[in-house]
Amino acid sequence: MRENPFILGIVTARGGSKGIPRKNIKPLHGHPLISHTIKAAIKSTVLSDCIVSTDSEEIADISRSYGAKVPFLRPKELAEDNTPSYRVLQHAVTVYQDMHNCNIDIVMLLQPTAPFRTPEDIDNSLKLFIKTPEADSLISCFCDAAFHPRVMYTLKGNRLTPLLEGKQLPVRRQEFEKVYIRNGAIYITKKDTLMEKNTIIGDYPICYEMPFIQSINIDEVSDFSLAEVIMENKERLRIRENG
């Protein structure tokens, strides 16, 4: 990798959404959901550039109104429910390089559904990735004992069965290994991993840990209500403002 790698941030926001119609532009604390991610990305000091990839003219216009760059629209065939994220990023990388006659080194995926990701999260995760040359990808996660597999169960027929049944586990809670839960806020990958291996998460991913509150992801209608409460209590919850 070059000494000063070119890092492209890509905010992905398709127009269709089955769970929550028009989710990416649904208002959260007075602003479209996608705007919170755009504001954080604009304040980054490490990203070389950042664009929005969308198939929707409406999302493109709203994104531009918040200062985002939307240099092209994504083809409709890359905005289906089952379209893999890596294909969306590959398209954005290819078009961007052709438009700017440049060579991207690192790609960062920023999903609008993580509105509490901060500019510091963006910059610190990139710095961690750059200083870990053996890594080919990075995933943002949170760590919480309440989500440990030792308290998880599955159903076998109608029998509630411990997920880790049959495995010898430590007796004391303090002896359990930490587990990290992917929060969907940040994905970083080397361009070669993305383009040649058709994946965002490579063979050597590393972790960027974020607090649980900043890991809140908007998937259901109820998540908007929770996010509103958090937005209104940012100071008390010690979450940095995105702007």
Residue pairs with C-beta under 8 A, 6 or more apart in sequence:
1 105
1 106
1 130
1 133
1 190
2 105
5 48
5 105
5 106
5 130
6 48
6 49
6 102
6 103
6 104
6 105
6 106
7 46
7 47
7 48
7 49
7 104
7 105
7 106
7 107
7 108
7 126
8 47
8 48
8 49
8 50
8 51
8 92
8 93
8 96
8 104
8 106
8 107
8 108
9 41
9 44
9 47
9 49
9 50
9 51
9 108
9 110
9 122
10 50
10 51
10 52
10 53
10 88
10 89
10 92
10 93
10 107
10 108
10 109
10 110
11 34
11 37
11 38
11 41
11 50
11 51
11 52
11 53
11 63
11 68
11 110
11 111
11 112
12 52
12 53
12 54
12 85
12 88
12 89
12 109
12 110
12 111
12 112
13 24
13 34
13 52
13 53
13 54
13 56
13 59
13 63
13 112
14 24
14 54
14 55
14 56
14 74
14 79
14 83
15 22
15 24
15 54
15 55
15 56
15 58
15 59
15 79
16 79
16 80
16 81
17 23
17 24
18 81
19 219
19 220
20 26
20 218
20 220
20 221
20 224
23 33
23 113
23 218
24 32
24 33
24 34
24 54
24 59
24 112
25 32
25 33
25 34
25 58
25 59
25 62
26 32
26 33
26 224
27 33
28 36
28 115
28 218
28 224
28 227
28 228
28 231
29 227
29 228
29 231
29 232
31 66
32 62
32 66
33 112
33 113
33 115
33 218
34 52
34 59
34 62
34 63
34 66
34 112
35 62
35 63
35 66
36 112
36 115
36 116
36 242
37 110
37 111
37 112
37 114
37 115
37 117
38 52
38 63
38 66
38 67
38 68
39 66
39 67
39 242
39 243
40 110
40 117
40 118
40 119
40 121
40 122
40 242
40 243
41 47
41 50
41 68
41 110
41 119
41 122
42 50
42 67
42 68
42 243
43 119
43 242
43 243
44 50
44 119
44 122
44 123
44 126
45 119
45 123
46 122
46 123
46 126
46 127
47 108
47 122
47 126
49 69
49 96
50 68
50 69
50 110
51 68
51 69
51 70
51 71
51 92
51 96
52 59
52 60
52 63
52 68
52 69
52 70
53 74
53 88
53 89
53 91
53 92
54 60
54 63
54 70
54 73
54 74
54 79
55 73
55 74
55 75
55 76
55 78
55 79
56 73
57 73
60 70
60 73
63 70
64 70
71 95
71 96
71 99
72 95
72 99
74 88
74 91
74 92
75 91
77 83
78 87
78 88
78 91
85 109
85 187
85 200
86 194
86 198
86 199
86 200
89 107
89 109
89 189
89 194
89 200
90 194
90 195
90 198
93 104
93 107
93 191
93 194
93 195
96 102
96 104
97 103
97 104
104 191
105 190
105 191
106 126
106 129
106 130
106 188
106 189
106 190
106 191
107 188
107 189
107 190
107 191
107 194
108 122
108 125
108 126
108 186
108 187
108 188
109 186
109 187
109 188
109 189
109 200
110 117
110 122
110 185
110 186
111 184
111 185
112 218
113 184
113 217
113 218
113 219
114 183
114 184
114 185
114 186
114 215
114 216
114 217
114 218
115 216
115 218
115 227
115 231
115 242
116 185
116 213
116 214
116 215
116 216
116 227
116 230
116 239
116 242
117 140
117 185
117 186
117 210
117 214
117 242
118 214
118 239
118 240
118 242
119 240
119 242
119 243
120 240
121 140
121 185
121 186
121 208
121 210
121 214
122 186
124 208
125 138
125 140
125 186
125 188
125 208
126 188
128 138
128 206
128 208
129 135
129 138
129 188
129 206
129 208
132 206
134 204
135 204
135 205
135 206
136 189
136 190
136 193
136 202
136 203
136 204
136 205
137 187
137 188
137 189
137 190
137 193
137 200
137 201
137 202
137 204
137 205
137 206
138 186
138 187
138 188
138 189
138 205
138 206
138 207
138 208
139 182
139 186
139 187
139 201
139 205
139 206
139 207
139 208
140 182
140 183
140 184
140 185
140 186
140 187
140 207
140 208
140 209
140 210
140 215
141 180
141 181
141 182
141 183
141 207
141 208
141 209
141 210
141 215
142 180
142 181
142 183
142 209
142 210
142 211
142 212
142 214
142 215
143 178
143 179
143 180
143 181
143 209
144 181
144 212
145 173
145 176
147 179
147 181
148 176
148 179
149 163
149 164
149 179
150 162
150 164
150 169
150 176
152 162
152 163
152 164
153 160
153 161
153 162
153 163
154 160
154 161
154 163
155 161
169 176
170 176
180 207
180 209
181 215
183 210
183 215
183 217
184 217
185 210
185 214
185 215
185 217
186 208
186 210
187 200
187 201
189 199
189 200
189 201
189 202
190 202
193 199
193 200
193 202
194 200
213 230
213 237
213 239
214 239
216 223
216 226
216 227
216 230
217 223
218 224
218 227
230 237
230 239
234 240
234 241
